[in-house]
Amino acid sequence: MSDLEARLADLAAQGKTTTYGALARDMGWRVADLTTALERLMEQDAAAGTPQRAALLEGRLSGGLPAQGFFLKLAELGIHPEDPAAYTAETRQRLFR
């Protein structure tokens, strides 16, 4: 398990979310490097049919939802939630279990 996967698993176990910037700072990464790693993780989660762990991240100005890039990547992966807020809430609940 990578450091990123371990951090996301810890967030899920605690029933928490965090911002991209906070996680990048905690890991000593640039936000751009974090988002690249998250996109790879999203590809893995989509291929495995598992909840999107990247849904645990919040955009600074997105009202508690992941940043727009998260939803663009979902679309690229063929995942088109009718209600993005409901999708992330459901996904987070599945991850928090």
C-alpha positions as a Markdown table, in Angstrom:
| # | Residue | x | y | z |
|---|---|---|---|---|
| 1 | Met | 0.0 | 0.0 | 0.0 |
| 2 | Ser | 1.4 | 3.4 | -1.0 |
| 3 | Asp | 1.7 | 6.3 | 1.4 |
| 4 | Leu | -1.3 | 8.0 | -0.3 |
| 5 | Glu | -3.4 | 4.9 | 0.0 |
| 6 | Ala | -2.5 | 4.5 | 3.6 |
| 7 | Arg | -3.5 | 8.2 | 4.3 |
| 8 | Leu | -6.8 | 7.8 | 2.5 |
| 9 | Ala | -7.5 | 4.5 | 4.4 |
| 10 | Asp | -6.8 | 6.3 | 7.7 |
| 11 | Leu | -9.2 | 9.2 | 6.7 |
| 12 | Ala | -11.9 | 6.7 | 5.8 |
| 13 | Ala | -11.4 | 4.7 | 9.0 |
| 14 | Gln | -11.8 | 8.0 | 11.0 |
| 15 | Gly | -14.9 | 9.0 | 8.9 |
| 16 | Lys | -13.1 | 12.2 | 7.8 |
| 17 | Thr | -12.3 | 14.2 | 4.7 |
| 18 | Thr | -9.6 | 16.7 | 4.1 |
| 19 | Thr | -8.6 | 19.3 | 1.5 |
| 20 | Tyr | -6.1 | 18.7 | -1.3 |
| 21 | Gly | -3.8 | 21.3 | 0.0 |
| 22 | Ala | -3.8 | 19.9 | 3.6 |
| 23 | Leu | -3.1 | 16.4 | 2.4 |
| 24 | Ala | -0.3 | 17.6 | 0.0 |
| 25 | Arg | 1.3 | 19.6 | 2.8 |
| 26 | Asp | 1.1 | 16.6 | 5.2 |
| 27 | Met | 2.7 | 14.4 | 2.7 |
| 28 | Gly | 5.3 | 16.9 | 1.6 |
| 29 | Trp | 4.0 | 16.9 | -1.9 |
| 30 | Arg | 3.0 | 19.6 | -4.4 |
| 31 | Val | -0.7 | 19.7 | -5.1 |
| 32 | Ala | 0.0 | 18.9 | -8.7 |
| 33 | Asp | 1.8 | 15.7 | -7.7 |
| 34 | Leu | -1.1 | 14.7 | -5.4 |
| 35 | Thr | -3.7 | 15.2 | -8.1 |
| 36 | Thr | -1.6 | 13.1 | -10.5 |
| 37 | Ala | -1.4 | 10.3 | -8.0 |
| 38 | Leu | -5.1 | 10.6 | -7.2 |
| 39 | Glu | -6.0 | 10.3 | -10.9 |
| 40 | Arg | -3.9 | 7.0 | -11.1 |
| 41 | Leu | -5.7 | 5.8 | -8.0 |
| 42 | Met | -9.1 | 6.7 | -9.5 |
| 43 | Glu | -8.2 | 4.6 | -12.5 |
| 44 | Gln | -7.3 | 1.6 | -10.3 |
| 45 | Asp | -10.6 | 2.0 | -8.3 |
| 46 | Ala | -12.7 | 2.2 | -11.4 |
| 47 | Ala | -11.0 | -0.9 | -12.9 |
| 48 | Ala | -11.5 | -2.8 | -9.6 |
| 49 | Gly | -15.1 | -1.6 | -9.2 |
| 50 | Thr | -14.4 | -0.2 | -5.8 |
| 51 | Pro | -15.5 | 3.2 | -4.3 |
| 52 | Gln | -13.4 | 6.1 | -5.4 |
| 53 | Arg | -11.0 | 6.9 | -2.6 |
| 54 | Ala | -10.3 | 10.3 | -4.1 |
| 55 | Ala | -13.8 | 11.3 | -3.0 |
| 56 | Leu | -12.4 | 11.8 | 0.5 |
| 57 | Leu | -10.7 | 15.0 | -0.7 |
| 58 | Glu | -12.4 | 18.4 | -0.8 |
| 59 | Gly | -11.7 | 21.3 | -3.0 |
| 60 | Arg | -11.1 | 24.5 | -1.1 |
| 61 | Leu | -13.9 | 26.3 | -2.9 |
| 62 | Ser | -16.2 | 23.4 | -3.7 |
| 63 | Gly | -18.5 | 23.4 | -0.7 |
| 64 | Gly | -17.3 | 20.2 | 0.8 |
| 65 | Leu | -17.2 | 18.3 | -2.6 |
| 66 | Pro | -14.1 | 17.1 | -4.4 |
| 67 | Ala | -12.6 | 19.6 | -6.9 |
| 68 | Gln | -14.0 | 19.8 | -10.4 |
| 69 | Gly | -11.0 | 17.8 | -11.7 |
| 70 | Phe | -12.4 | 14.8 | -9.7 |
| 71 | Phe | -15.7 | 14.9 | -11.7 |
| 72 | Leu | -13.9 | 15.4 | -15.0 |
| 73 | Lys | -11.8 | 12.3 | -14.3 |
| 74 | Leu | -14.9 | 10.3 | -13.4 |
| 75 | Ala | -16.4 | 11.3 | -16.8 |
| 76 | Glu | -13.1 | 10.2 | -18.5 |
| 77 | Leu | -13.5 | 6.9 | -16.7 |
| 78 | Gly | -17.1 | 6.5 | -17.9 |
| 79 | Ile | -18.7 | 7.3 | -14.6 |
| 80 | His | -21.4 | 9.9 | -14.9 |
| 81 | Pro | -23.2 | 10.5 | -11.6 |
| 82 | Glu | -26.6 | 12.2 | -12.0 |
| 83 | Asp | -26.1 | 14.1 | -8.8 |
| 84 | Pro | -22.4 | 14.6 | -8.0 |
| 85 | Ala | -23.2 | 15.6 | -4.3 |
| 86 | Ala | -25.2 | 12.4 | -3.8 |
| 87 | Tyr | -22.4 | 10.3 | -5.5 |
| 88 | Thr | -19.7 | 11.6 | -3.3 |
| 89 | Ala | -21.9 | 11.3 | -0.1 |
| 90 | Glu | -22.7 | 7.7 | -1.0 |
| 91 | Thr | -19.1 | 6.9 | -1.9 |
| 92 | Arg | -17.8 | 8.5 | 1.3 |
| 93 | Gln | -20.3 | 6.4 | 3.4 |
| 94 | Arg | -19.1 | 3.2 | 1.7 |
| 95 | Leu | -15.5 | 4.2 | 2.4 |
| 96 | Phe | -16.2 | 5.1 | 6.0 |
| 97 | Arg | -17.6 | 1.6 | 6.8 |
